[in-house]
């Protein structure tokens, strides 16, 4: 018998929800049930799979308020929860529109006159998805929807820190017979995720580098693909020619949206020396205007720190920075309010790369700002990291920004804006360095990851002799 896991409410600090991980035998049964059902799901054809997902979408719309309430209890914030739901529902429509073109099979003649080629794509039967707590719904579904359309069965293991959203999804799923046997959710902690890897044919993981490495190693032992989206320490470079008002507004949003609890948050800011004073003064003034969403959900823009362990990491990074000489201009501490942990937008100067706040993932609304004397130094500093998820460059012209952006070792570079991959999912990108492994989860590749290519080589002439006898 597995032990129940109590789940903490990030606004109140109370443990007010319980999940029960599946015992090993039940987990195996569920995975085997998904594997058996996948054949029929694939044979349903793309039109049938699209119809099933659209049916699920309509059922979710009917349960939208319950899903919103669950996400608010999971994360302690309202506006981002609404955005998550809208983005998730929009992704169903987007993938249903794109899939017919992406899943077309092809036939053609080859360089050998009597051999034709037919290309087919076969889905991995069972896909496992291990998702994080910062965007519980969106990041559970970002791999799930394209995998289902490709014809795979999907088993999702959501974070034990934010699992409440699963219940309303399951309620809606029960109304869709074709889908409910090929989309399953397993609640539990790391042990459940580790066990899941033993039963799937492909694993998608979003989370920390440390856990991602363990997932990748476990997948390698089973000889299955692993798509890993891991941590980030995203830099922003602000060149002398940049529009300071635009740059400060965009970087502030990119740094504090979802209380900075995003792998694509701006976590390091490098500013040309000539505009450094103007930049950080504007950034501080704008940061002061943002309020905590406390005591009411609608009271401000900054929600609570969702994971209690993360509050300690943020505090540790701030303490380390101040001990080493950083100057705090606003914010600067983690507060306990009403049982929850909160951090106001924080701007730091006098920072350098000896500080954790410049080298380790903070995952909070912290904005360390550092001047640079030359563009070459800015590029060096931006690349001085084990991470390479995304970045941002601000300049007076698109050409100047692109020239710098092309020298940054990261998968997605926002030009004259920040964290654009949060809203635009069409561009294919890979994570560099320790920020991830595997194909792009954006653009057409996001669906094609779940397919294996088959080639049918067809002899077209009537002779019975092998070609080498001719």
N, C-alpha and C positions, 0 to 999 in steps of 0.2 A: 504494500500500500504506500503510495507516494504522499508526502506531507503537503498540506495546503500552503499556499503562499499568500500572505497578506499584502494588500496593495495600498500604498499611501496616497492620500489626496494632496496634491501640491499646494493648494490654497489654504488648507486647514491643518495640514500635518498629521491628520488622523488616518489610521488604517481602517478604511471603511468598505473594502471590497476584498473578495477572496477568489483565487483561482486554484484549481486542483490539477496538477500536471497528470497526464495519462501514464499509468504504469506501463512498463516495457511491452507487455503482451498486448494491451489495448492500442498502443502506438503502432505496433507492427500490424495489427488487424486493420487499422484505419489506412495505413499506407498501402497495404495490399488491396483494400477495397478501392482506393483511388486508381491503382494500377489496373485492376480488372475493368473499371468503368471507363478508363481512358480510350480503349479500343472503340467503344461505341461512340464516345464523344468525337473522336477523329472521323469516324465514318459518317457522322452527322453532316459533315461537309461545312465549308466556311459559312454559307448562308444560314445554316442551322445554328452554328455557334454564335454568329452575330445576333440572330433572333433571340437566343437564350440570354446573352449579355444585355440586350436591350430590355428584355423582360425583367431581368434582375434590377436594372436601372430604375424601371418604373416602380418596382416594389420598394426600392430604397427611397425614392421620392415620397412614397406614402409613409415611410418611417423616418423622414428627415429630421423631425424634431427630437425623436429618441436618439438618433445618431449624433445630433448636435449636443444634446445633454451629456451623452457618454464621453464625447471628445472633450467637452469643457471639464468634466470631472477627471479625465485622464491628464489634461495639460494645464488647467487653470486659466486658460485664455479663451476669449470668445471670437474675436474678429478673425484670427488665424484659423480657428476651427471651422468657421463658415467658409473661409477661403479654401481650406483643405477639401471640404465636401464638394464645393463647386469645381475645383480642379480635378478631383477624382471622377465626378460625373462627366465632366468635359472630356476626360481622357478616354472614357468608354466610347463616346461618339467619335473622337478623333481616330482611335485605333480601328474602329469598325469601318470608318471611311477609307483609311489607308490600306487595310489588310488585303482587299481584293487585288490591288495592283502588286503588292509585295509578295503575294503567295501564288502568283501565276506560274504555271509550269511552262517549259519551252521545249521546242523541237527544232533541230536544224541539221543541215548536211555538214559533213566534216571534210577535212583535207583528203581523206581516203574516199574515192568515189562510191564504193559499194557499202559504206558504213554510215549510218545516220545516228544522231545523238538525241536522246530525250533526257532532259534534266527534271528531276523530281526532288522535293524536299519532304523529309520525314521528321516529325517532331520527336524530341526527347519525351519518353512516355510520362515520367513523373518529375516535376520540377519542385524543388524545395526553396522557400523564401524565408529568410530569417531577417526580421525588420526591427528598427530601433524605436525609441520612445519620443524623439523630438517632433516628428510629424507622423504619428502612429498610423493613421489611415493612408495618407498619400504614399508613404514609403513602403507600406505593406502591399499596395496595389500597383506601384510603378513598374514592377516586373510581372506581377500576376496577370494583368489584363492582356498584354501582348502574348504571354505564354499560353493563356487559354485560347486566344484566337489562332495561334499556331497549331493548336490541337493537343497540347499537353494537359495533363491533370496537374493541379497545383496544390501544395500543402504549405500553409503559412504558419510560421511560429512567430507571433508578435512578441514585443518586449513585455516582460513581466512587470515593468514599471508603469506601462500604459496600455492595459489590455481590455478596458471596458468597451471600446468601440466594436469589439467582435460580436457581442450579443445582438445588437440591432442588425448587423450585417447577416448573421445567421438566420434571424427571424425572416428577413427578406429573402434569403437564399432558399428557405424551405418552400417558398412558393414557385420555385423554378426547378421542376423535376430533372431536366436535362443537365443542369449545372450542379445540383447539390451533391452529387456523388463524385465530382471531379474537382471541386473546390472545398478544401477542408482547412480548419484552423486548429492548431495544437497549442494550448496554453501551457506555459511552463517557463523555467529559467534556462540557464546555459546547458544543463544536462539534457533537457528535452531537445534543444537545438543540435547538440552533438549526436544524440540518438537519431534524429531525423536524417542526418547526412548518410547514415548507413542504409537508408531505404530508397533514396532518390537517385535519379540519373544525371542531375545537374543541380547545382546549388547557387542561389543568389544571396549575398549577405551584405547588409549595410550596417556599419558600426565602427568600432575602434580598430586601430591598427593591430593592437595586441590580440584581440579576439579574432580579427580577420586572418591573421597569420595562422592561428590554430585551425580555422575553418579551411583555409587553403591547403594546409598540410594533411588534414583529414580527407579532403577531396582527392588530393594527389595519391594517397594510399589506395583509394578506391578506383583511381583512374577515371574520374568524372570531372567535367568542367566546373570551374568555380568562377563566378563573376563577383568581384569584391569592390564595393564602394566604401572607402575607409575615410580616415580623418583628413582635415585640411587646416592650413594656416595661411589663408589667402591674403596675399599682399595687394595693396593699392599703391600705384605710383602717380604722383601729381607733379607734372612738369611745369616749368616756369610759365609757359604760355597758356596754361589751363584757366578755365573760368572757375574762379574760386567758389563762387556762390553755388554753381552747379555741382562742383566736386564735393563740397562739404555736405550738401543735401543728399547726394547719391550715396556717399560713403557712410553717412549717419544711418541711412535706411539699411544699407548692406551690412552694417555692423550690429544693429540692434533689433532688426526684425526677428520676431519670435524670441526676444530676449537674447539674441545672439546664439541661440541653440540650433545652429545649422552648420553642416560641414562646409557650406559655401559662404559663410559669414566672412566679411572683411575683418581680419584679426591683426594686421600690421599695416601701417600707413607711412609711406616715404614721400616727403614733400621737398621740393626744391628750396634751397636755403633762402633765396630772394623773396619767396612768398610764404615762408614758414610761419612767421608771426601772424600775418593776416589770416592764414588758413586755420591755425589752431584756435585763434580767438573766435572766428566764425563758428567753428565746430563746437566749441564750448557753449556759445550763446544758443545755438540750435539744440544742443543736447539738454540744456536746462529747461527747455520748453516741454520736453516729454515727461509724462507723469506715469506713476505706477497705476496699474488697473486694480487699485485697492482703495477702499474696502469693497467697491463694487466692480463687476466685470467691465462696465462701461466707463469707469472712472479715469482711465488713462490708456496709454499705448503699450506699456511694458508689463508683461505678465510675470508670474512667478518662475523661479527655477524649478523645473519639473522633477529632476532627479536629485535626491538629497546628497548623494555622493558628489554631484557636480558642484554643489554649493561650496563644499570643502576645497575642491580643486580651484575654483575661482578665487576664493579667499587666499589660498596658498600662493597663487600667481601674483595677486596684488601685494601681499606681504613681502614676497621675494623682490618684487620690483621696487617698492618703497625702501626696503633695506639696502638696495644697491644704488639708490640715488634718484629714483623716478619721482617726478612731481605730479601730484593729483590736482586736477583743475575742477573736476566735478565728479560726483559719485564717490567711488573709491572704497566701498565696503559692501559686504553682504549683510542684509538686515533680516531679522526675524519679525514678521508681522502676522498676527493672527494664526500662528502655527506654521506659516509658510515661509520660504526663503526668497528674498527679493534682492535685486541689485539694480540700482539706477544707472543710466548711461554714464560711463566713466571715460574721461579723457586724460591720458598720461603723456607727459613730455619728459625729456632727459632720460630716454630709454636707450638701450643698446642690446646687442645679441648675447650678452652674458645673462640676460634675464629670461625666466621661463615664459613671461608674457609675450616675448618676441620669438620664441622657438618651439614652445609646446602648445598643443591645441587647448585653448581656454574655454571655449563654448559658452561664452557669456557676453554681455554688452560692453566690452572693454575695447577702447580705441587708443592704442599706443602710437604716438606720432613722432617720427624721427626725421630730421633734416638730412638732405644729401647734397654734396658739393658738385657732383657731375652726374650726367645720365649713366655713365658707365658704372659708377658706384651704386646708383639706384638699382640697376639691373643685377649687379652682384649681390646686393642685399636681398632683393626679391627672390633670387635663386638659392640663397644661403639657407636651405631648409630641407628636411627629409620629405616634405610634402610637396605635391604638385597637382592639386585638384583644379583650382581656378584662380583668377587674378583680375585686376582692373587697372586700366591706364587712362589718365586724363591729360589732354593736351589741347592746344588751340586749333589743331586740325586733325582730321581723321588719319591723314598720311603720317604725321609725326607720331601719333599714338600707336598706329599699327607697326611702325618701324621699331618701336620699343617692345610692343607686345609680342612680336615674333621672336624676341630674344629671351622670353620668359618661359621657363620649363614648367608649364602647366597645361591642362587639357582644354580649358575654356577661358578666353580673355574677353572681358567686357570692355568696350571702348566708349569712353565718356559716359559711363554709367557703371553700376556695381551689381554683382550677383544676378545677372540677367538670366542665368540658367534656371533660376527659380520660377521664371514666368515663360520662358521660351525653350521648348523641348525639341525643336526641329534639327538643331545642329549636332552632328555626331562628334563625340569627343571621348578621349581616353584619359584616365587618371594617370599622372606621371608619378614616378618614384613610389613612396610608400602610401600614396593616396588611393591606390587601388590596383586591380588586375582584371584583365579580360575586356571583352568588347563593350562598345558604347551602349548605355541604357537610354540614349536619346537618338533621334533620327531613325531611319529605316533599320539600322543595325539592331535596334532595341528589340525588334520582333525576330529578326533573322538569327539572333543568338540561339533561339530555341529550336532551330532546325538543323538537321544533318542532310547534306547533299547526297543524292543518289544519281548515278549516271547509267542510263540504259544504252548500250552500244549495240546497234541493230544492223545485222547484215542484210543488205537489200537486194543482192543479185540472187539468181536461182541456182547457181552451181553448187554442187554438194562437196566439191573439193575445198580444202582449206586454202586461204588466199596465198599461202607461201608455195603451193603446188602450181600456181598459175603462171 
